[in-house]
Amino acid sequence: EDTVLNLDPDVITVKPLPLLTLDYFLPQEVQADDPLTSEVEPVVPFTLGVRVKNTGFAAAKNLKIDSAQPKIVENRQGLLIGFKLTGSFVNDATAQNSLLIPFGDIAANTSKMGRWIMETTLSGKFSEFKARFSHADELGGELTSILQATNAHALIRDVRVDLPGRDVVRDFLAQDGDVIRVYESDGPDTEVTNRSGVAVFESGGSSNGNANYRLNFPATSGFVYVKLPDPFDGRKLLGKVLRSDAKLLAPENAWL
């Protein structure tokens, strides 16, 4: 016997989720007092950075990241090393001075930058840097995690890509193995050409009481990075830097 049963139509609503990738940035070398010398060297602040990138189709609402303090897992000299947090920023705006940074809302297909300015008690070099994540149990734990991945990068410097259409938030220049990349706050992750091996630093005379120098290397398309020894060992102050096409470099993009 065939039976026909009429049912009312139903609707299934699927709401999109944010999908987050965290990229952490930490310099390989930090500068403070050198335990192997008799003099006391000054402390140089360094950046611990993170970029939160939302590749999902929904905004991440009222996002907070509870990051852990960096820690040394191997210290061959057996010395006590401490870290001090001196400032916190979200997209270069001052935030509460805590490793728990409130990012607010992160819209779909956008990113936000977090920076912690830190100091350490002793100079040293990080030989390895790892980061991991977990999702709060009250939000469903790992089964429904909106966190896709966490990546760790060796930070070279906070820089700023000032191409037309970019924002004014600083970006991260990092080294991944043999490859240098710039990780932008609102753009792509782009490989940078390293011209250090063919660059030449030479005197260019003086004017108005200031010494001028030239940094020469072959013309290169895209982003370029050059690192050379400072012949003055940091005793000079860096003035303005002009490119050969008369473009004035952003102060974040040249340093001693």
Secondary structure, 3 states (H helix, E strand, C coil): CCCCCCCCCCCCCCCCCCCEEEEEEEECEEECECCCCCCCCCCECEEEEEEEEECCCCCEEEEEEECCCCCCCCCCCCCCCCEEEEEEEECCEECCCCCEEEEEEECCCEEEEEEEEEEECECEECCCCCCCCCCCHHHCHHHHCCEEEEEEEEEEEEECCCCCCCCCCCEEEEEECCEEEEECCCCCEEEEEECHHHCEEEEEEEECCEEEEEEECCCCCCCEECCCCCCCCCCCCCCCCECCCCCECCHHHCCC
